[in-house]
Amino acid sequence: MTMWTDAVAAFDTHQYPMTAEELIEAEGDLTLELPNGTETLGEALSRSAPETFETAEDARLAAYACVSGKAIGRKGYSDRDPVCMGEDGPEEVSF
């Protein structure tokens, strides 16, 4: 299974509006493959505030926003964002 293929397909099989609770009950056991592990769709959506999704796209966006830190590659890494003045940034790593 790819990271989101089954979840995206599952969102499209439901009629909306649909609450997060209803979606978790229906599809919460779907496994999401993340760069640093896996979690279920139910685990991800349970982090959101109780809400009603008007469309499948709303549900997809909520799931993307609610995945855990397992979805982050290397935490604190950015080769584009400089550290703000007065802040200590992460230690430099040489490859």
Backbone torsions as a table, in degrees:
resi	resn	phi	psi	omega
1	MET	NA	139.6	174.6
2	THR	-85.1	173.1	-172.3
3	MET	-52.7	-46.1	-172.2
4	TRP	-128.5	-3.9	-172.5
5	THR	-53.5	-51.0	-178.0
6	ASP	-67.8	-38.3	179.7
7	ALA	-66.4	-43.9	179.7
8	VAL	-61.9	-43.6	177.9
9	ALA	-63.3	-39.1	-179.2
10	ALA	-65.9	-39.6	178.9
11	PHE	-57.5	-38.7	-176.0
12	ASP	-74.5	-10.7	-178.0
13	THR	-88.8	-3.9	-176.6
14	HIS	-104.7	158.2	174.6
15	GLN	-96.1	139.1	-178.0
16	TYR	-115.4	152.6	11.1
17	PRO	-72.5	152.5	-178.6
18	MET	-147.3	137.1	-179.9
19	THR	-80.0	159.7	176.5
20	ALA	-60.0	-39.9	179.5
21	GLU	-61.0	-42.9	178.4
22	GLU	-64.7	-40.3	-179.8
23	LEU	-67.8	-39.1	177.0
24	ILE	-63.0	-42.2	178.9
25	GLU	-63.0	-39.6	-176.7
26	ALA	-80.1	-39.4	-170.8
27	GLU	-129.5	9.0	-173.2
28	GLY	-60.7	-20.2	-178.2
29	ASP	-87.5	-0.4	177.1
30	LEU	-64.6	133.4	-179.5
31	THR	-89.9	129.0	175.6
32	LEU	-102.2	123.1	177.3
33	GLU	-86.5	123.6	-177.7
34	LEU	-117.5	161.1	-177.4
35	PRO	-55.4	-29.7	-177.2
36	ASN	-122.7	39.3	177.7
37	GLY	133.8	-161.1	179.9
38	THR	-134.6	161.3	169.2
39	GLU	-155.7	165.2	-179.5
40	THR	-89.7	159.7	176.0
41	LEU	-60.5	-37.1	178.0
42	GLY	-61.6	-41.5	177.7
43	GLU	-62.1	-43.1	-179.1
44	ALA	-65.6	-50.6	-176.4
45	LEU	-68.8	-23.5	179.1
46	SER	-68.9	-14.4	177.5
47	ARG	-81.5	-11.5	-178.7
48	SER	-86.6	159.2	174.3
49	ALA	-68.7	152.5	176.8
50	PRO	-56.8	126.1	-179.1
51	GLU	-151.9	166.5	176.3
52	THR	-113.7	128.2	178.9
53	PHE	-89.8	128.4	179.8
54	GLU	-82.6	-26.9	-178.1
55	THR	-141.9	166.6	174.8
56	ALA	-62.2	-35.1	178.4
57	GLU	-63.0	-40.1	176.2
58	ASP	-59.4	-42.2	179.7
59	ALA	-66.2	-42.0	177.9
60	ARG	-60.0	-48.3	-178.6
61	LEU	-62.1	-38.8	177.7
62	ALA	-63.8	-42.5	179.7
63	ALA	-63.6	-43.3	178.1
64	TYR	-60.4	-39.3	-176.7
65	ALA	-75.2	-20.2	-171.5
66	CYS	-105.4	-0.5	178.7
67	VAL	-66.0	156.2	-175.5
68	SER	-78.0	-175.3	177.3
69	GLY	-63.3	-11.7	176.2
70	LYS	-64.2	-16.6	-179.8
71	ALA	-85.9	-7.6	-179.2
72	ILE	-91.6	132.3	177.7
73	GLY	-60.4	-94.8	178.3
74	ARG	-107.3	111.5	-175.0
75	LYS	-60.1	137.3	177.5
76	GLY	78.6	0.7	-177.0
77	TYR	-90.7	132.2	170.6
78	SER	-158.2	129.9	176.6
79	ASP	-97.9	8.7	-177.2
80	ARG	-117.8	-28.9	-174.6
81	ASP	-97.1	114.8	177.2
82	PRO	-72.3	157.3	175.4
83	VAL	-72.7	137.3	179.8
84	CYS	-68.3	151.6	177.8
85	MET	-58.6	135.9	178.3
86	GLY	86.4	-0.7	179.2
87	GLU	-113.8	147.3	173.8
88	ASP	-93.3	127.9	179.5
89	GLY	-96.4	-177.4	177.8
90	PRO	-66.8	155.4	176.9
91	GLU	-66.8	143.8	179.0
92	GLU	-69.2	142.5	178.6
93	VAL	-118.4	128.2	179.5
94	SER	-99.8	132.0	178.2
95	PHE	-101.1	NA	NA
